Amino acid sequence: MSIYLPEDVHDALERFVAEKHPGLNQTEAVTLILRKWLVREGYLAAEPEHGTPPDELNATNDD
């Protein structure tokens, strides 16, 4: 999929990558931004969290 980004949005995307996620390419950056927005707005299920849920922590697994 190819998309055209207006110059101001493209420039903002470049700043986002440079400041927050150096090394991401534009496709990865757009995917990251879009995924976060879709989850926040309820259009995409959040990825399950990793680790032990707080209610399952105890002295034997609380590192």
Secondary structure, 3 states (H helix, E strand, C coil): CCCCCCHHHHHHHHHHHHHHCCCCCHHHHHHHHHHHHHHHCCCCCCCCCCCCCHHHCCCCCCC
